[in-house]
């Protein structure tokens, strides 16, 4: 009962302080405070300590994580080093830790830059090390020419965001067999920019547990955070074994379930990118599915980010189609799965067919487009559309940068292949597969290239059957199932 009461009190403080912080201040800090239910769950992932605890909490906020940790391991000999740079949060954090001082807790709060302090500590012979770390690090990009980027490189860390910087520093500050539990964005799991961080993590630690939230906006719902987060437990210099993968719809953990998976299902053998897969869903299309058999290269199909960056070609853009222009297509030109062109909008509808712009255009033909960014309201991560030249008669098309474009050598493809590819991309099995494969809430061309696709014959069959609406999920999935039964996995 004591633990529940304390955590309830901390959560009330978190909500009160959070409401007093301006939204732009939260964004500036890149930090959102941890709800009590998540803090308690994170603490449950630690093993029972066998020696004196030296706990690290960087970006500690009001102390929700440290408080949950100390409540669980009350009676253990412990010391805490906490970093919090915001003066208001530091003041509340001091009150939180003071409530544990009577039980003999030794604690220090640093109102200083954690990256600077950690780099100095790592560089010093005999610098302080920790047995445990519990983290909800700030999320914010690090500029390539910033002081933080240079400091991190001094200790061998190459990364692009504060959250991976904090996690990488925590790894370096851990004793051998030290345990880290962190709630972080899922975006580090793939993508080229995060590969150096993934390599460092996998070389230094064993991944013991990964928890995902089915609803990507539910972990920090009080702060309306859309970023998809996961909870990960790492063990410094641990022996890598099976990984426990768990899932819940939201932060209540009311429908929690887990399973142990071989590490080979998390990191695929021979994957130079070291992508981290999280195969939670039962229908998650792991590549053995009969329709996940070919690479785009084998199919002769390519995918790229829409070539037109409108602000760079602003002088050639036109609000409405006129003589000498061709269509400029944005994601907003699609409504309920149908092309609506032209469309009244603050963005232009057309682009001049001028010499300076022509190299960014693609000739008339059938193309498959997907949005690079999905909204909170959309059921699927991947939403695909077909550009039909019969509906858009023009010699060239401009595809704006927030779209991905499937093409063949910068030209269109045949109608059946385009329709079949779009049907496949709009299926539930692809959505499930993509959520396992990709750590991003956005859909990048790189991620689409890494996926496997049906054979050309299968795409043609899907295309011939494709008479359903793009938002008729049941009909799409039924067609996929029918074709799958005729082309079982090998």
N, C-alpha and C positions, 0 to 999 in steps of 0.2 A: 504493500500500500504506500510506503514511503516513497519508493521510486516513482510510482504513478503520480503522486502528488507533486513531487519535485519537478518531474518532466512537464506536468500540466502547467505549473507555474512558469517554467522556462518558456513554454510555448505561448503563454499569454504575454510574457515580456517580449518575445520575438515579434508577435503580431502588433503590439503596441509601438515598439521601436520602429518596426518596418513601416507602419503607417505614417510615422513622423518623418521618415526619410523621404525626400523628394525623389520622384521617378528618375530625374536626370542624374541625381547623386548616385542612385543604385547603378545606373548604366555606366557612370564614370568609374565607379569602383569595380564594376563587372561582377558584383557579388550579390547573391540572394540567400537569405538565411534558411537554415534547415528546419523543416517541421519536425515535431517531437517524434512522430511515428517512424519517420525515416531514420532519425538519429538512433532510436532504440533498435531498429532492425540492423543498422550498420554495426552497432556495438555487439549484437548477437553473433556476428560473423567471426569475431576474434576468438582465438583459442585461450583457454585458461592460462594465465601467466605462471611461469615456473621460477621467476626471479623478480627483482625490483623493476618496476615499470618506469620508463622514461618516455613520456608521451609528448608527441609533437602535434600541434593543431595550428596550422598556418591559414590565416584568413578566418579567425575563430568567431567573428561576429559577436553575438551575445553569450556564446558558450554552450549552445545546445548540444553540440557533439561531445565536447569534453564532459559536460554534466552527465550525459547518458552513459559515457564510458565509465566515469567514476562511480556512478550509481551501480552499474553492473559489477564492478570489481571492488566494491567497498570492502575494506579490511585488508586489501593488498597495499604494500608499501609502494608509493608512487610519487613521482614529480611530474610537473607539467610545464612545458614551454609553449606559450601561445603568442601568436602574432596577430595584431589588429591595428590597422593604420587609421581608421576613422575614430575621431575623439569621442563621439557619442557612444559608439559601440564599445570602445575600450572601457569607458566608464561603467557600462552595464556589465561587461565581462568581468571587471574587477570585483563587482558585487557578487557575481555568480561564483567565482573562485574563492572569494572570502568565506562563503558559506561552507566550504569544505576544509578550511584551514584548521578548524577545531578538531578534525579527525587526523591531523598531522600532515596534510598535503603541503608539499613545497611547490610553489608555482611562481612563474615569472611571466609578465606580460610585456611584450615588446611593441612599442608604438613606432615601429620603424619598418623600412622596406625589407620584406622577407627575402627577396632575391639577393639583395646586396648582402644581408647578414648571412644567408645560407652559403653563398659563394665564398665569403671570407672564412666561414667555419670549415667548409670542405677543403679549402686551400691550406689551412693551418694544420701542421702536424700535431696530432693529439687533440684535434677539434672535437666538440661534443657530438655524440651519436645517440640514437634513440632506439628503443625496443619496439615502440608502437607509434603509428601515425594514423590520425583520423581526420579526413580532409573533405571540405566542400570549397575547393579553390575558386578564385575569381575567373570569369570567362571574359577575355578581351584579347584582341589581336595584338601582337607585338610587332612594331614596325622594324623593318630590316636594318635600319640605320640607328636604332635606339640604343640607349645606354644598357637597357636590360638584355638586348640581343648580344651585345659585346661581352657583358658579364657572364652570360650563360655559356658562351663559346669558350671562355677561360677555363671552365670545368668540363668541357666536352659535350655540352648540351646544345643541340640544334633543333629549335622548334619555333612555332609561329603563334602560339597562344599562351596566355598566362596560366591556364589550367594545366596544360601539359608541362609547362616550366615548373610549376609548383610540385607536380607529381614526380617529375624527373629529379628535382632537388631532394624531395623526401626520400626517394630511393637511394640516392647517394649518401644521405644522412642516417640511413638505417644500419644498425648492427646486423651481422649475419643472423639469419632466422628471424629477423624483425618482420613484423606484420603491418601492412598498410591497408586500410579500408577507405575508399574515396567514392564520392558521388560526383561524376564528371559527365560532360557531353559525350555522346557516342561517336562524334565525328572523327576521333583519332583512330578508330578501328580500320579505316581505309583512307585512300587518298595519298597522293605522292608527297604532299607537304609534311605529312605526319610519319613518313617511313623512318626517318632517323630516330624519332622518339620510340616507335614500335620496336625497332631493333634494340635500342638501349633497354627497354622494359623487358623484352624477351630474353636478352642476354643476362640480365641481372636478377630476374625474379621468376618465380613460378606463379602462374595464374591459378588460384584455387576456387574462386567463385565469381560469377557474373550474374547480376540481377537486372532484368529489363522491365520497364513499365509499358504495358500494351498501349495505353493512351499517352501520347508523347507530351501532352500539356498538363499532366496530372501530378508530376512530382513536386512542382512549385506552383500549384494552382493559385495560391494566395497572391503571388506576384505576377500572374498571367504570363508565365514563361513558356514559350513555344518550344524551345530547344529540347531535343530528345536526350534524356539522361539515362545513364546506367550506374549501377553500384558495382564496384570491382574490389575484390580482395586479392592482395599480392603478398608473397612471402619472399623476402630477400634471400638469394642464394639457396632457395628451396629446390627440392627435387620435383620436377614437373610430372604430375600424374594426371588422372582424370580431373575434369573441371565440372564443378556443380553449376548448372545453369538453371536459374529460377525466373519466374515471371509472376507479375500481378497486374491487374488492370490499372491500379492507381496506388496512392500512398497509404491506403487503409490496409493493404495486404490481406484483404478478406478472402480473396480467391487464390492465395499463394499456392504455387506448386513448383516442384523442382525435379531435376533428373541429373544423373552423373553421365558425362559424355567423354569419350576418348579425346585426348588433346588433338589428335589428327583431324577431328571434326571442327576444331576451333581454328587451328592454323594448318592449312593444306600443305602436304609435302611438296617441295619443289617450288613453292610460291615465293618468288624473289621479293615481292612487295610486302610480304608478311602481313597480309590482311587478316584481321581478327573477325571470324564468323561467329554469329551467336544463333545457333539453330534451335529456337525455342518452339515454334509452332509445329504441330504434327504434320501439316501439309506444306512444309517450307521448301519444297523443291530443291534438294541438295545436289542436283546434277545427275542423279540416277533416274529421274523422271524421264519418261519416253520422249518428251518434247524439249528437253534440255540437252541436246546432243551435239550441236555444231557451234563453232565460233563465227562471229561476223566475217572474219577473214576468209573462212572456208566457204561462206555463202557469197562472197564477193560484194558484200554490203559494208558500207562505212557509216559512221555516225560522228557528227561534229557539233560544236556549239554554233548557234546561229551566227553567221559572219558579220551581220550589220550591227555595229555599235552606233546608235543613232546620234549621240552627241558629237561623235567624230565626223559625222557626215551631215551635220545639221543644215548646212547651206544647201544640200541637195534634197532635203526632206520637204514634203508638201502635205498640208492638212487634208486635202482631198485629191482624188485622182484627176489628172488633167493631161492634156496632150504632151507626149514625151516622157510620161512617168510610167512606172510599173508598180504593182502592189508591194507594200511593205507590211509583212504579217507579224503581229504580236500575239501573245497568249490570249489577250482579251478579245481577239477576233473570233474566238470559239465560245459558243454558248450552248449548253446542253448537248455538247458533242457535235454541233453543226457550225460550219463556217458562216460568220456574219460579216460581210465585207461589201462596201466600206462601212465603218462604224463610227458614230460620233464619239469622240474621245479627245482627251488632252494630247494624246500622242498622234503623230502623223499617220496617214493611211497610205501614202505613196512616196516613192523616191524617184528622182530624175534618172533616166537612163543615160547618164553622162559618163564620159571616159573614166573620171576619177572614181565613180561609184560602181562601174560595171564589174570590176574584179571581185566585188563582195556579193554579187548576185548569182543566182543559179537559174539555168534555163527551164522553161516550161516543162512540166512532167508530174508524175505521181511521186509524192514524198510522204514520209511518215514523220510527224512531229511529236515531241513530248515536252511538257513544261519542265523547266529546270527547278522550279520552286512550287511545291504544293501548299495549299492553304490548310488551315486547321479544320475547315469544314469538309474537305475532300476525304472520301473513304479510302481511296487508293493513293499510294505514293507515286506510282507511274500512271499518267493519264496521256493516252496517245490519240492523235488525230491524223486523218489522211487529207492531204491536199490533192484534189481532183482537178486536173487542168480543164475539164469540161465546165467546172463551176467557176474557174478563175482564168478566163482566157487572157493571156498576156505572154509576151515572148520571154520574160524573165520574172523571177520573184526575189524579193528581199526578205530574209528571215532574220528577225531581231535576236539579239544576243541572249535573251532569257528563254530561248527555245533550244532544244536539241533537234538535229535534222538527220534522219536516216536517208542515205543517198547511195548511188553507185557512180563512183568516179566523178563526183560533183554534178551528176545528172540524176534525173528521176529513174524510177523502176517501173516494171509492168504493173498493171492494175491489181491482178490477183495477189502478187507478192506483197504489195503495199497493204491491201486489205487484210491479208492473212497475218502480216507482221503486227498491224495495229490491233487486231483481235487478240493475238497472243499477248501483247504488252498490256492490254486492258483486262486480263484475266486475274482472278483471285490467286491462282497458283504463282503467277509472276509477282504479284504484290507481296505475297508471303516470302517468296524467294529473295526479292529485293531487300526486304526488311532484315533478312538474315545476312545477306551479302554486304549491304551497304550500311555504313555508320552515319550517313548523312540524312537530314530531313529533306535536303534537296537532291535532285536527280542529275548527276553530272555525266557528261559524255564518256569520261574515263570509266565510270561504273558500268555504263551500258556496254562498253566494249568488252569488259571482263566477263559479262554474262554469257551463258550458252543459250542457243536458240534452236527451234525446230529445223529440220532439213528443208531444202528448197521444195521438195515434193510435199512435205507437210504444210508449209506455208501456202502453197498453191491450193491445197485442199481446203485449208482454213479460209482462204480468200474466196473460193467458190461458194462456201457455206455462209459467208459473212453478209447477212442481210439484217442483222440485229442492230439496235441502237447502242451507241457507245455507253449510255448510262443504264442499260438493261443488264445488270450484273448476272442475274440468274440465267438468262439466255446465253450470254457469252460463256459462262462456266459450263453450261450444258454442252455447247459445241466443242469446247476444249476437251471435255470428258469423252465425247463421242470419237473424236479424232485420236485421242490417247489410247482408247481401247483397240483401235486398228493399228497403232504403232507403239506397242508396249516397250518398256525399257529393256535393254539387253543385259 
